[in-house]
Amino acid sequence: AQLNLNLGIVSNINRVKQLAEALKTNRSVQSLFLHGSPLTDAGLALLNPALSIHPSLVALDLGDCMLGDEGINLICGLLPPDGAKSGLKELTLSANPGITSKGWGRLAIAVAHSSQLRVLNLDYNPLGDQVAGMLAVAVASSRTLEVLDLEGTGLTNQSAQTLLDMVENYPTALRTLILAENNISPELQQQISDLLSEGEEEEETEAHEVAAREKNPWICQNNSSSQMVLMTSGLGDSLLAETEM
């Protein structure tokens, strides 16, 4: 289910071709890790046909693979819009400094319209505030993205304020936002973290209430408050847990 070829194992074009041939007939691999392999855009182009048709692949690590904008165009094809077909749920593109703002903008559009991506790791890329603004829009549009890693990406308080406004004013699926090793004040980072934590706690509370209602049909929720209202049968203080409605 997991194939780890990190740290340069896929070190030349012949190994890329061998991997591509293997993936064409493989049906079981769900996670493929190629972190630190000198693929370049040309190598990814050789792999892409096999990646695109693979029936099980949901996690792909292409960190530090010397990719550029052409590689990003291929990767966007693995993030089909609105569930048109199965696509990636986890994507790592750490440390690919050859990708320009144009490429990151293309990725942001794909993320905004992907209905499956849950984890996106972009740490240690020179993104800057402009790209961070694009990503904020993508996160606000995504219905599924829960984790975004922007560690060491050249962000400032300007980016943090944009992300804070996004988290504060728009409902998103985002639960974890990593901003370490950026020129961002601790106060702003804490504000964002607190807001994300509040959202997670609210979801957990709602999930627990739903589970309680399903477990005991006599428990109903009062629409005017978050308090639980217990409805008894009138035959005593205890609920008739075994009585079917």
C-alpha positions as CSV (number, residue, x, y, z in Angstrom):
1,A,0.0,0.0,0.0
2,Q,3.0,2.3,0.6
3,L,6.0,2.6,-1.7
4,N,8.9,4.7,-0.2
5,L,11.6,5.7,-2.7
6,N,12.8,8.8,-0.9
7,L,16.3,10.3,-0.9
8,G,17.3,9.8,-4.5
9,I,16.5,6.2,-5.1
10,V,14.9,7.2,-8.4
11,S,18.2,8.8,-9.5
12,N,18.2,8.6,-13.3
13,I,15.9,8.5,-16.3
14,N,16.1,4.7,-16.6
15,R,14.8,4.3,-13.1
16,V,12.0,6.7,-13.8
17,K,11.0,4.6,-16.8
18,Q,11.2,1.4,-14.7
19,L,9.0,2.9,-12.1
20,A,6.5,4.1,-14.7
21,E,6.2,0.7,-16.2
22,A,5.7,-0.9,-12.8
23,L,3.0,1.6,-11.8
24,K,1.0,0.9,-15.0
25,T,0.2,-2.7,-13.9
26,N,0.2,-2.0,-10.1
27,R,-3.2,-1.7,-8.5
28,S,-2.4,-1.6,-4.7
29,V,-0.1,1.4,-4.1
30,Q,-2.0,4.1,-2.2
31,S,1.0,6.3,-1.1
32,L,4.1,7.0,-3.3
33,F,7.1,8.8,-1.8
34,L,9.7,10.2,-4.1
35,H,11.1,13.0,-1.9
36,G,14.6,14.0,-2.9
37,S,14.6,12.3,-6.3
38,P,16.0,14.5,-9.1
39,L,13.0,13.9,-11.3
40,T,12.7,17.3,-13.0
41,D,9.7,18.1,-15.1
42,A,10.9,15.7,-17.8
43,G,11.0,12.8,-15.4
44,L,7.5,13.6,-14.0
45,A,6.3,13.8,-17.6
46,L,7.3,10.1,-18.0
47,L,5.6,9.1,-14.8
48,N,2.5,11.1,-15.3
49,P,0.5,8.7,-17.6
50,A,0.9,5.9,-15.0
51,L,0.0,8.3,-12.1
52,S,-3.1,9.6,-13.9
53,I,-4.6,6.2,-14.4
54,H,-3.6,4.5,-11.2
55,P,-6.8,3.3,-9.4
56,S,-5.6,3.5,-5.8
57,L,-3.1,6.3,-5.5
58,V,-4.2,9.0,-3.0
59,A,-0.9,10.3,-1.5
60,L,2.1,11.6,-3.5
61,D,5.3,13.1,-2.2
62,L,7.3,15.1,-4.8
63,G,9.3,17.2,-2.4
64,D,12.8,18.3,-3.4
65,C,12.3,16.8,-6.9
66,M,13.6,19.8,-8.9
67,L,10.2,20.5,-10.4
68,G,9.2,23.6,-12.3
69,D,6.0,25.1,-13.7
70,E,5.6,22.3,-16.3
71,G,5.6,19.8,-13.5
72,I,2.9,21.8,-11.7
73,N,0.7,21.6,-14.8
74,L,1.0,17.8,-14.7
75,I,0.3,17.7,-11.0
76,C,-2.9,19.7,-11.4
77,G,-4.2,16.9,-13.6
78,L,-4.0,14.7,-10.5
79,L,-6.4,17.1,-8.7
80,P,-9.6,16.6,-10.8
81,P,-12.3,19.3,-10.2
82,D,-15.4,18.5,-8.2
83,G,-14.9,14.7,-8.0
84,A,-14.9,14.3,-11.8
85,K,-12.7,11.2,-11.1
86,S,-10.6,9.9,-8.2
87,G,-7.7,12.1,-7.3
88,L,-5.0,12.8,-4.7
89,K,-6.0,13.4,-1.0
90,E,-2.4,14.3,0.1
91,L,0.2,16.2,-1.9
92,T,3.7,17.2,-0.9
93,L,5.7,19.7,-3.0
94,S,8.2,20.9,-0.4
95,A,11.5,22.5,-1.5
96,N,10.9,22.9,-5.2
97,P,12.3,26.5,-5.7
98,G,12.1,26.3,-9.5
99,I,8.3,26.7,-9.4
100,T,7.4,30.3,-10.1
101,S,4.4,32.3,-8.9
102,K,2.6,31.4,-12.2
103,G,2.9,27.7,-11.4
104,W,1.7,28.2,-7.8
105,G,-1.2,30.2,-9.1
106,R,-2.1,27.3,-11.3
107,L,-1.9,25.0,-8.4
108,A,-4.1,27.3,-6.2
109,I,-6.8,27.2,-8.9
110,A,-6.7,23.4,-8.9
111,V,-6.8,23.2,-5.1
112,A,-9.8,25.5,-5.0
113,H,-11.8,23.2,-7.3
114,S,-10.5,19.8,-6.1
115,S,-13.1,18.1,-4.0
116,Q,-10.8,15.5,-2.5
117,L,-7.5,17.1,-1.4
118,R,-7.1,17.1,2.4
119,V,-3.4,17.7,3.0
120,L,-1.1,20.1,1.1
121,N,2.6,20.5,2.1
122,L,4.4,23.5,0.5
123,D,7.0,24.1,3.1
124,Y,10.4,25.5,2.2
125,N,9.4,27.0,-1.1
126,P,10.0,30.8,-1.7
127,L,6.3,31.6,-2.0
128,G,6.1,35.1,-0.5
129,D,3.0,37.1,0.3
130,Q,1.6,37.2,-3.2
131,V,1.3,33.4,-3.5
132,A,0.1,33.1,0.0
133,G,-2.8,35.4,-1.0
134,M,-3.7,33.0,-3.8
135,L,-3.6,30.1,-1.5
136,A,-5.9,31.8,1.0
137,V,-8.5,32.1,-1.7
138,A,-8.0,28.4,-2.6
139,V,-8.4,27.4,1.0
140,A,-11.6,29.4,1.4
141,S,-13.0,27.8,-1.8
142,S,-12.0,24.2,-0.9
143,R,-14.5,22.0,0.8
144,T,-12.0,19.4,2.0
145,L,-8.5,20.9,2.6
146,E,-7.7,20.3,6.3
147,V,-3.9,20.7,6.6
148,L,-1.7,23.4,4.9
149,D,2.0,23.5,5.6
150,L,3.6,26.9,4.8
151,E,6.7,26.5,7.0
152,G,9.7,28.5,5.8
153,T,8.0,30.0,2.8
154,G,9.0,33.7,3.1
155,L,5.7,35.0,4.5
156,T,5.3,38.1,6.6
157,N,2.5,39.6,8.7
158,Q,0.8,40.7,5.6
159,S,0.2,37.0,4.6
160,A,-0.8,36.2,8.2
161,Q,-3.4,38.9,8.3
162,T,-4.9,37.7,5.1
163,L,-5.0,34.1,6.4
164,L,-6.5,35.4,9.7
165,D,-9.2,37.2,7.9
166,M,-10.0,34.1,5.9
167,V,-10.2,31.9,8.9
168,E,-12.2,34.4,10.9
169,N,-14.8,35.3,8.3
170,Y,-15.2,32.3,6.0
171,P,-16.2,28.7,6.9
172,T,-13.5,26.4,5.8
173,A,-12.5,22.8,6.3
174,L,-9.0,23.9,7.4
175,R,-7.9,22.6,10.8
176,T,-4.1,22.9,10.7
177,L,-2.0,25.7,9.3
178,I,1.7,25.6,9.8
179,L,3.5,29.0,9.7
180,A,6.8,28.3,11.5
181,E,10.0,29.9,10.3
182,N,8.3,32.9,8.7
183,N,8.6,36.5,9.5
184,I,5.2,36.5,11.3
185,S,4.6,37.8,14.8
186,P,3.8,35.2,17.4
187,E,0.6,37.1,18.2
188,L,-0.8,36.6,14.7
189,Q,0.2,33.0,14.7
190,Q,-1.6,32.4,18.0
191,Q,-4.7,34.2,16.8
192,I,-4.9,31.9,13.8
193,S,-4.3,28.8,15.9
194,D,-7.0,29.8,18.4
195,L,-9.6,30.3,15.7
196,L,-8.8,26.9,14.0
197,S,-9.0,25.2,17.4
198,E,-12.4,26.8,18.1
199,G,-13.7,25.5,14.8
200,E,-12.4,22.0,15.6
201,E,-14.0,22.0,19.0
202,E,-17.3,23.1,17.6
203,E,-17.2,20.3,15.1
204,E,-16.4,17.7,17.8
205,T,-19.2,19.0,20.0
206,E,-21.7,18.7,17.1
207,A,-20.5,15.2,16.3
208,H,-20.9,14.1,19.9
209,E,-24.5,15.5,19.9
210,V,-25.3,13.7,16.7
211,A,-23.9,10.5,18.1
212,A,-25.9,10.9,21.3
213,R,-29.2,11.5,19.4
214,E,-28.5,8.5,17.2
215,K,-27.8,6.3,20.3
216,N,-30.9,7.5,22.1
217,P,-33.8,8.7,20.0
218,W,-35.5,10.2,23.1
219,I,-32.9,13.0,23.1
220,C,-33.8,16.0,21.0
221,Q,-32.0,19.3,20.5
222,N,-33.6,22.5,21.3
223,N,-33.3,24.8,18.3
224,S,-33.0,27.9,20.4
225,S,-29.9,26.9,22.3
226,S,-27.1,24.3,22.3
227,Q,-28.4,22.7,25.4
228,M,-29.8,19.1,25.2
229,V,-33.5,18.6,26.1
230,L,-34.4,15.2,27.6
231,M,-37.9,14.1,26.8
232,T,-39.3,11.5,29.3
233,S,-42.2,9.2,28.9
234,G,-44.0,10.4,32.0
235,L,-43.6,7.0,33.6
236,G,-40.7,8.1,35.8
237,D,-37.4,9.9,35.8
238,S,-35.5,7.4,33.6
239,L,-35.7,7.2,29.8
240,L,-37.2,4.2,28.2
241,A,-34.0,3.4,26.4
242,E,-35.4,0.1,25.1
243,T,-38.6,1.5,23.7
244,E,-38.6,1.9,19.9
245,M,-40.1,5.0,18.5
